[in-house]
Amino acid sequence: MEISESNLKILIDKISQLKEEIQKVIVGQDIIIEEMLVALLAGGHCLLEGVPGLAKTLMVRTMSQALDLSFRRIQFTPDLMPTDIIGTEILEEDHLTGKRFFKFNKGPLFANIILADEINRTPPKTQSALLEAMQEFEVTYGGQTYPLDRPFFILATQNPIEQAGTYPLPEAQLDRFLLYIKIGYPTAAEETKILSSTTGTIKNKVEAVIGAEEIKQLQALTREVSISDDLISYVADLIRATRPETSSIAYVKEWVRWGAGPRAGQALILTAKARALIHGRYAVIMEDLQTMAYPVLRHRVLMNFKADAENVSSDMVAAELIRTISRTKVSI
């Protein structure tokens, strides 16, 4: 992709402008916003998890307002059917000939940005309807394949504390999410600012600062960010060390049931490239990889029963791997 130096600077500046527009409404959560932008530039999808009231939906909606893209919100419920999100065929009549024919009526999935709100409240049959869309960027209905508009970005939310009437996402679908982002409570200063800014009459207006073509250019540019062979080797070592059957790390053997697959390594490199670009760099450094390891591995390293009983999380495994895996061959 040939981009002039001046256009390249304009594109990079757009990322900062996008972040600033989101921060007009969202107080704090800088790391969360950056991870969402990383997923957007890397061309993947996000799973956002947080207790009610932490502005998950507001964050996604604000991001969609700052992007000049089509946006649809799908509220997932126990009675939602696959056709409710993909679409269905309807019988129509040609007024000239009188002949009847079936026409595919596209569902809300045919938009650039999809907010899949409370995705774990719908049964697996409907959850699986997203699989093809998330991986192949197309849907199939009645033997016909329909391509989705690009860029295509799914941000799904779920509540970690209310499990009654929910359907945990299967591992196959979890793996389709590039990042698993956990949203925590704001700091005391941030919470004070939230209370002050959201209970008055003044509302900040979010402007759309970037369009579809510019996003596609940034996604292509992300893949061109360089990464050294040493760092690629480090990623391979890191991912392989998550697998208890081949790992030499006792911590992993004790707590992990299943390790991450090759897709985790691909996700880690792509997201590290996106993070480097967001920070104005055109080469990946160790900090990029170690920062993105947590949201990349969080849903791809499955803990065993002992770990669940003793509250040992996949984040703790990622921290141990980062501390343990040898970096002697990497120039940092």
C-alpha positions as CSV (number, residue, x, y, z in Angstrom):
1,M,0.0,0.0,0.0
2,E,1.6,3.3,-1.2
3,I,0.8,6.2,1.1
4,S,2.6,9.5,0.9
5,E,4.4,10.8,4.0
6,S,1.9,13.6,4.5
7,N,-1.1,11.3,4.1
8,L,0.5,8.9,6.5
9,K,0.8,11.6,9.2
10,I,-2.9,12.6,8.6
11,L,-3.9,8.9,9.1
12,I,-1.9,8.5,12.3
13,D,-3.3,11.8,13.6
14,K,-6.9,10.5,13.0
15,I,-6.2,7.8,15.7
16,S,-5.5,10.5,18.3
17,Q,-8.6,12.5,17.2
18,L,-10.7,9.4,17.5
19,K,-9.5,8.8,21.0
20,E,-10.1,12.4,21.9
21,E,-13.7,12.3,20.6
22,I,-14.5,9.2,22.7
23,Q,-13.0,10.8,25.8
24,K,-15.4,13.7,25.5
25,V,-18.0,11.3,26.9
26,I,-16.1,8.5,28.5
27,V,-14.2,9.5,31.7
28,G,-11.0,7.5,32.3
29,Q,-10.9,4.0,31.0
30,D,-7.9,5.0,28.8
31,I,-6.6,1.4,28.6
32,I,-10.0,0.1,27.6
33,I,-10.4,2.7,24.9
34,E,-6.9,1.9,23.6
35,E,-7.6,-1.8,23.5
36,M,-10.8,-1.2,21.5
37,L,-8.9,0.9,19.0
38,V,-6.2,-1.8,18.8
39,A,-8.9,-4.4,17.9
40,L,-10.4,-2.0,15.3
41,L,-7.0,-1.4,13.6
42,A,-6.1,-5.1,13.8
43,G,-9.4,-6.0,12.1
44,G,-10.7,-8.1,15.0
45,H,-13.6,-8.2,17.4
46,C,-13.9,-7.4,21.2
47,L,-15.6,-9.1,24.1
48,L,-16.2,-6.5,26.9
49,E,-17.0,-7.8,30.3
50,G,-18.0,-5.7,33.3
51,V,-20.6,-5.4,36.0
52,P,-23.7,-3.3,35.2
53,G,-23.2,0.5,35.2
54,L,-19.7,0.7,33.9
55,A,-20.7,2.3,30.6
56,K,-20.0,-0.7,28.4
57,T,-22.8,0.1,26.0
58,L,-22.2,3.9,26.2
59,M,-18.5,3.3,25.3
60,V,-19.4,1.3,22.2
61,R,-22.1,3.8,21.2
62,T,-19.7,6.7,21.6
63,M,-17.0,5.0,19.6
64,S,-19.6,4.4,16.8
65,Q,-20.5,8.1,16.8
66,A,-16.8,9.0,16.4
67,L,-16.6,6.7,13.3
68,D,-18.4,7.6,10.1
69,L,-19.8,4.1,9.8
70,S,-23.2,2.3,10.0
71,F,-24.0,1.1,13.5
72,R,-26.6,-1.4,14.8
73,R,-27.3,-2.6,18.4
74,I,-28.6,-6.1,18.9
75,Q,-30.1,-6.8,22.3
76,F,-29.5,-10.5,22.9
77,T,-32.3,-12.3,24.7
78,P,-33.3,-15.9,25.4
79,D,-35.9,-15.9,22.6
80,L,-33.6,-14.3,19.9
81,M,-33.4,-16.5,16.8
82,P,-30.5,-16.7,14.2
83,T,-32.8,-15.1,11.6
84,D,-33.3,-12.1,13.9
85,I,-29.7,-11.1,13.4
86,I,-28.8,-12.6,10.0
87,G,-32.0,-11.8,8.2
88,T,-34.6,-13.9,6.4
89,E,-36.3,-14.5,3.0
90,I,-39.7,-12.9,2.4
91,L,-42.1,-13.7,-0.3
92,E,-42.6,-10.8,-2.7
93,E,-44.6,-10.4,-5.9
94,D,-43.6,-8.8,-9.2
95,H,-46.4,-6.4,-10.0
96,L,-45.6,-6.5,-13.8
97,T,-45.6,-10.3,-14.2
98,G,-47.5,-11.4,-11.2
99,K,-44.8,-13.9,-10.3
100,R,-43.8,-14.5,-6.8
101,F,-40.2,-14.8,-5.6
102,F,-38.2,-14.9,-2.4
103,K,-36.1,-11.9,-1.5
104,F,-33.5,-11.9,1.2
105,N,-34.2,-9.2,3.8
106,K,-30.9,-8.4,5.5
107,G,-30.8,-8.4,9.3
108,P,-29.0,-6.0,11.7
109,L,-25.8,-7.9,11.2
110,F,-25.3,-6.0,8.0
111,A,-23.7,-2.9,9.4
112,N,-20.1,-1.8,10.0
113,I,-20.2,-1.8,13.8
114,I,-22.3,-4.2,15.8
115,L,-23.0,-3.9,19.5
116,A,-24.0,-7.4,20.6
117,D,-25.4,-6.4,24.0
118,E,-25.4,-9.2,26.7
119,I,-24.3,-11.8,24.2
120,N,-24.4,-14.6,26.8
121,R,-28.2,-14.2,27.3
122,T,-29.0,-15.9,24.0
123,P,-28.9,-19.7,23.4
124,P,-25.9,-21.3,21.6
125,K,-27.9,-21.7,18.4
126,T,-28.1,-18.0,18.0
127,Q,-24.5,-17.4,19.3
128,S,-23.2,-19.7,16.7
129,A,-24.9,-17.7,14.0
130,L,-22.2,-15.1,14.6
131,L,-19.3,-17.5,14.0
132,E,-19.3,-17.3,10.2
133,A,-19.8,-13.6,10.3
134,M,-16.9,-13.0,12.7
135,Q,-14.4,-15.2,11.0
136,E,-15.4,-15.1,7.3
137,F,-17.0,-11.7,7.1
138,E,-20.0,-13.2,5.3
139,V,-23.2,-15.0,6.2
140,T,-25.0,-17.9,4.4
141,Y,-28.7,-18.3,4.1
142,G,-30.6,-20.7,1.9
143,G,-27.5,-21.8,0.2
144,Q,-26.6,-18.2,-0.8
145,T,-23.6,-16.4,0.6
146,Y,-23.9,-12.7,1.4
147,P,-20.7,-10.6,2.0
148,L,-20.7,-8.2,4.9
149,D,-19.7,-4.6,4.6
150,R,-16.1,-3.8,5.5
151,P,-14.8,-2.7,8.0
152,F,-16.9,-5.1,10.1
153,F,-16.4,-4.8,13.9
154,I,-18.3,-6.7,16.6
155,L,-18.2,-5.4,20.2
156,A,-20.0,-7.9,22.4
157,T,-20.8,-7.2,26.1
158,Q,-21.5,-9.6,29.0
159,N,-22.1,-9.4,32.7
160,P,-19.8,-11.5,34.9
161,I,-21.9,-11.7,38.0
162,E,-25.4,-12.5,36.9
163,Q,-25.3,-16.0,35.6
164,A,-29.0,-17.1,36.0
165,G,-30.6,-17.6,32.6
166,T,-27.3,-17.1,30.7
167,Y,-25.5,-19.4,28.2
168,P,-21.7,-19.2,28.5
169,L,-20.0,-18.7,25.2
170,P,-18.4,-21.9,23.8
171,E,-14.6,-21.9,23.4
172,A,-14.9,-21.9,19.6
173,Q,-16.7,-18.6,19.7
174,L,-14.6,-17.1,22.4
175,D,-11.5,-17.7,20.2
176,R,-13.1,-15.7,17.4
177,F,-12.8,-12.6,19.6
178,L,-9.5,-11.0,19.1
179,L,-9.5,-9.4,22.6
180,Y,-11.3,-10.2,25.8
181,I,-11.4,-6.8,27.7
182,K,-12.3,-6.6,31.3
183,I,-13.7,-3.3,32.6
184,G,-13.1,-2.3,36.2
185,Y,-14.4,0.4,38.5
186,P,-13.2,4.0,38.0
187,T,-10.8,5.7,40.4
188,A,-12.1,8.0,43.0
189,A,-11.2,11.1,40.9
190,E,-12.8,9.6,37.8
191,E,-16.0,8.7,39.6
192,T,-16.3,12.2,41.0
193,K,-15.9,13.6,37.4
194,I,-18.4,11.1,36.1
195,L,-21.0,12.2,38.7
196,S,-20.4,15.9,37.9
197,S,-20.4,15.6,34.1
198,T,-23.4,13.3,33.7
199,T,-26.0,14.9,36.1
200,G,-26.2,18.3,34.6
201,T,-27.6,19.9,31.5
202,I,-24.5,20.1,29.3
203,K,-23.9,17.1,26.9
204,N,-20.7,16.8,24.9
205,K,-21.3,16.3,21.2
206,V,-19.2,13.6,19.5
207,E,-18.1,14.3,15.9
208,A,-17.3,11.6,13.3
209,V,-13.6,12.0,12.5
210,I,-12.8,9.0,10.4
211,G,-14.6,7.0,7.7
212,A,-14.6,3.5,6.2
213,E,-11.8,4.0,3.6
214,E,-9.5,5.6,6.2
215,I,-10.0,2.7,8.6
216,K,-9.3,0.2,5.9
217,Q,-6.1,2.1,5.1
218,L,-5.1,2.0,8.7
219,Q,-5.9,-1.7,9.0
220,A,-3.7,-2.4,5.9
221,L,-1.0,-0.1,7.4
222,T,-1.1,-2.0,10.7
223,R,0.0,-5.2,8.9
224,E,3.0,-3.4,7.5
225,V,4.3,-2.5,10.9
226,S,7.6,-4.4,11.3
227,I,8.4,-7.0,13.9
228,S,11.8,-8.6,14.4
229,D,12.4,-12.3,14.0
230,D,13.5,-12.4,17.6
231,L,10.2,-11.0,18.8
232,I,8.3,-13.5,16.6
233,S,10.3,-16.3,18.2
234,Y,9.5,-14.8,21.6
235,V,5.8,-14.9,20.8
236,A,6.0,-18.5,19.7
237,D,7.8,-19.5,22.9
238,L,5.2,-17.6,25.0
239,I,2.2,-19.3,23.3
240,R,3.8,-22.7,23.4
241,A,4.5,-22.3,27.1
242,T,0.7,-22.0,27.8
243,R,0.2,-25.6,26.9
244,P,0.6,-27.9,29.9
245,E,1.5,-31.0,27.9
246,T,4.5,-29.3,26.4
247,S,5.3,-26.4,28.8
248,S,8.3,-26.6,31.0
249,I,6.8,-24.1,33.5
250,A,5.5,-25.8,36.6
251,Y,2.9,-23.0,37.2
252,V,1.2,-23.8,33.9
253,K,1.2,-27.5,34.5
254,E,-0.4,-27.0,37.9
255,W,-3.2,-24.6,36.9
256,V,-3.9,-24.8,33.2
257,R,-6.2,-27.3,31.5
258,W,-5.8,-26.2,27.9
259,G,-3.3,-23.8,26.4
260,A,-3.6,-21.3,23.6
261,G,-3.5,-22.3,19.9
262,P,-1.7,-20.7,17.0
263,R,-4.5,-18.1,16.5
264,A,-3.4,-16.6,19.9
265,G,0.1,-16.0,18.4
266,Q,-1.4,-14.4,15.3
267,A,-3.6,-12.2,17.5
268,L,-0.7,-11.2,19.8
269,I,1.5,-10.0,16.8
270,L,-1.4,-8.2,15.1
271,T,-2.5,-6.4,18.2
272,A,1.1,-5.5,19.1
273,K,1.5,-4.0,15.6
274,A,-1.8,-2.0,16.1
275,R,-0.6,-0.7,19.5
276,A,2.7,0.3,18.1
277,L,0.9,2.3,15.4
278,I,-1.4,4.0,17.9
279,H,1.7,5.1,19.8
280,G,3.3,6.5,16.6
281,R,5.8,3.7,16.0
282,Y,6.3,1.6,12.9
283,A,8.0,-1.3,14.7
284,V,6.9,-3.6,17.5
285,I,8.7,-3.5,20.8
286,M,8.6,-5.9,23.7
287,E,6.3,-3.6,25.7
288,D,3.6,-3.9,22.9
289,L,3.7,-7.7,23.2
290,Q,3.7,-7.9,26.9
291,T,0.8,-5.3,27.2
292,M,-1.4,-7.1,24.7
293,A,-0.7,-10.6,26.1
294,Y,-3.3,-10.2,28.8
295,P,-6.4,-9.5,26.7
296,V,-5.2,-11.9,24.0
297,L,-4.6,-14.9,26.3
298,R,-7.4,-14.1,28.8
299,H,-10.0,-16.3,27.0
300,R,-7.6,-18.7,25.2
301,V,-6.0,-20.2,28.3
302,L,-8.5,-22.5,30.0
303,M,-8.0,-23.0,33.7
304,N,-8.5,-26.3,35.5
305,F,-10.9,-27.1,38.4
306,K,-8.1,-26.5,40.9
307,A,-7.4,-23.1,39.5
308,D,-11.2,-22.2,39.6
309,A,-11.4,-23.3,43.2
310,E,-8.4,-21.2,44.3
311,N,-9.2,-18.2,42.1
312,V,-6.1,-18.5,39.9
313,S,-6.9,-16.6,36.7
314,S,-5.5,-16.7,33.2
315,D,-4.2,-13.2,33.8
316,M,-2.0,-14.6,36.6
317,V,-0.7,-17.3,34.1
318,A,0.0,-14.5,31.6
319,A,1.9,-12.6,34.2
320,E,3.9,-15.7,35.2
321,L,4.8,-16.4,31.5
322,I,5.9,-12.8,30.9
323,R,8.1,-13.0,34.0
324,T,9.5,-16.5,33.2
325,I,10.0,-16.8,29.4
326,S,13.6,-16.1,28.5
327,R,14.2,-12.8,26.8
328,T,18.0,-13.2,26.4
329,K,17.8,-13.7,22.6
330,V,15.6,-10.6,22.2
331,S,17.2,-7.2,21.8
332,I,15.3,-4.8,24.1
